Amino acid sequence: MRCYGVSKLRDLPLRIWVIVPLTLIFSAATVRLAWNIPCSIATISKVILALSIAVTLICYAFILRLLINPNWKKLKSRSVRIGVTAAVTGGLVALTLHTIRFLPSPEATHILSKVLAILLLAALISVYPIILRFIWTAWKNKGEI
C-alpha cells in the first residue's frame, strides 16, 4: 500500500522544491541553537542546546532520507526505530530540563509563559509512551508497521 504523497515525490523537481526549504529551515534552527552555546554560562544550558541540536539534525536526516529515497523496508529496520526513539527521548529530556530551569527564572514573569511551558511538557510526556509503544510493539509483533 503506497501513500499518495510519497508517490508524488518521485518527481525530481518536486523533491528539490521540498528539500531546499527544509534545508533552509533546519539550517537556520541549528545555527540559532549553536549561536547560544557561547552565550550560555551554565553547563546544563550547554547540554540542553547540544541535545536540541542533535534532535534537530536527526529529524532533518530522517526527513531527507524519506525524500531522497523513500524505501519503506529500510525505514522499518531496527536501527531506524532506535534513531527515532533516541530523537524523541532527546527532545523530551531537553524540554524537561528547559522547563525545570525556565519556571523559577526571572524571564518567566508572565503566568501565561509558565502555563504554556507546562502544557508543552505535559503534551510531550503524554505522547511519549504512545510513540514508544507504536514503534516497539509493531517491530516486536510483526517486524513491520
Secondary structure as the mmCIF struct_conf table of DSSP 4:
data_model
#
loop_
_struct_conf.conf_type_id
_struct_conf.id
_struct_conf.beg_label_comp_id
_struct_conf.beg_label_asym_id
_struct_conf.beg_label_seq_id
_struct_conf.end_label_comp_id
_struct_conf.end_label_asym_id
_struct_conf.end_label_seq_id
HELX_RH_AL_P HELX_RH_AL_P1 TYR A 4 LYS A 8
TURN_TY1_P TURN_TY1_P1 LEU A 9 ARG A 10
BEND BEND1 ASP A 11 ASP A 11
HELX_RH_AL_P HELX_RH_AL_P2 LEU A 12 TRP A 35
TURN_TY1_P TURN_TY1_P2 ASN A 36 CYS A 39
BEND BEND2 ALA A 42 ALA A 42
HELX_RH_AL_P HELX_RH_AL_P3 THR A 43 ILE A 68
HELX_RH_AL_P HELX_RH_AL_P4 TRP A 72 LEU A 75
TURN_TY1_P TURN_TY1_P3 LYS A 76 LYS A 76
BEND BEND3 SER A 77 SER A 77
HELX_RH_AL_P HELX_RH_AL_P5 ARG A 78 PHE A 102
TURN_TY1_P TURN_TY1_P4 LEU A 103 PRO A 104
BEND BEND4 SER A 105 SER A 105
TURN_TY1_P TURN_TY1_P5 PRO A 106 GLU A 107
BEND BEND5 HIS A 110 HIS A 110
HELX_RH_AL_P HELX_RH_AL_P6 ILE A 111 ASN A 141
TURN_TY1_P TURN_TY1_P6 LYS A 142 LYS A 142
BEND BEND6 GLY A 143 GLY A 143
#
